[in-house]
Amino acid sequence: MTMELIPSLPNDVARECLIRVKYDQFATLLSTCNGWKTEIERPEFFQLRKATSHGQKLLVMAQSRPHPDIKQPAHKGRSVKTAFGLSVLELDTGIWVDLPLLPHHFPNGIPYFCHLVAVGYDLILIGGLDPVTWDASPSVFVFNFLTAKWRRGADMPGARRSMFGCASGHGPMVYVAGGHDEEKNALKSALAYDVVRDEWTPLPDMSRERDEVKGVFRHGKFHAVGGYCTETQGRFERSAEVFDVETWHWDHVREDFLEASTCPSTCTPGNDMDMYMIYEGNVVASKDAKWQVIAKLPGDVCKMSYMTRWQDKLMVIGSLRLDEPHNAYVLNLEKSEWTKLWIPQDYSGHVHTGCYLEI
């Protein structure tokens, strides 16, 4: 006999109730009864949420927060005035909330310049610089949106790296490439992390070193965009290398992938377009290796901080001047129209990185 999910209700009706629950209540549902736990952990449950438009679109961001109670000493010539935390923006409602802090490991905020990627219901935080010592961290932390709990993942192997490219792909895999080691030597090595198995696997080396490279996953391939080698520190290249996850090797170098030699940090994978990025105050898009302007950036986000895309929308976060509160806009790519988002004061700090996921 099939157990009733909700007493006196047919299970199909009960399921219609459960798929409407907000993502931040899943942990409560999981602990309520075994029947609900089993139902929510089924892949079909979240497929049904998305198919019926009850999936929630979330943007998780590593964002600076002024914390006057945190007294951090100046280290390596740097004066620390802010800590970074994790902000969650519910894109459909405009609600901003905090994600729970990392347990015990970083009491002074998450690592600076860490990477955030999403795999299924998991948010993965990789690497970055320790906010007290400024040493590169090999750490991996995984936040599960079903249980609302963090777990520690396996550390990145090899030389401690920072400023690397990172992106999640199909299935449970996350890809890391380039960056620099603790001696500021640019790297051409690459790694893959299996979130389910909690295992790292080395990838073949790229053809060249790439510090401050941007990692993008599109059409089944991991793109390492731009960056620079040790000898040309700070002078970005236009080239990109593409790793084919099926053949497990890097394709030939695309020398003129970017329109100009510029920082690739805003590169975002497209749908109809190959790639979007910010260049000279405009949103530009690439199609078949040709770049075109699609929209002028609003003036009060000209000091760009972060850009991402979901469905037919682009979101940009930035400010008019450095050290000013940040603003956010969403560009409707079909209509080429900007809409300004309301940002609470507590969430108006600098956004270093982020990732989109639908639950």
Beta strands, then each sheet from edge to edge (+ up, - down):
strand 1: 57-66
strand 2: 82-90
strand 3: 95-98
strand 4: 115-119
strand 5: 122-126
strand 6: 140-144
strand 7: 149-152
strand 8: 165-168
strand 9: 173-177
strand 10: 190-194
strand 11: 199-203
strand 12: 214-218
strand 13: 221-225
strand 14: 240-244
strand 15: 249-250
strand 16: 268-269
strand 17: 275-279
strand 18: 282-287
strand 19: 290-296
strand 20: 303-310
strand 21: 313-319
strand 22: 327-332
strand 23: 337-341
strand 24: 351-358
sheet 1: 3+ 2- 1+ 24-
sheet 2: 4+ 5- 6+ 7-
sheet 3: 8+ 9- 10+ 11-
sheet 4: 12+ 13- 14+ 15-
sheet 5: 16+ 17- 18+ 19-
sheet 6: 20+ 21- 22+ 23-
end
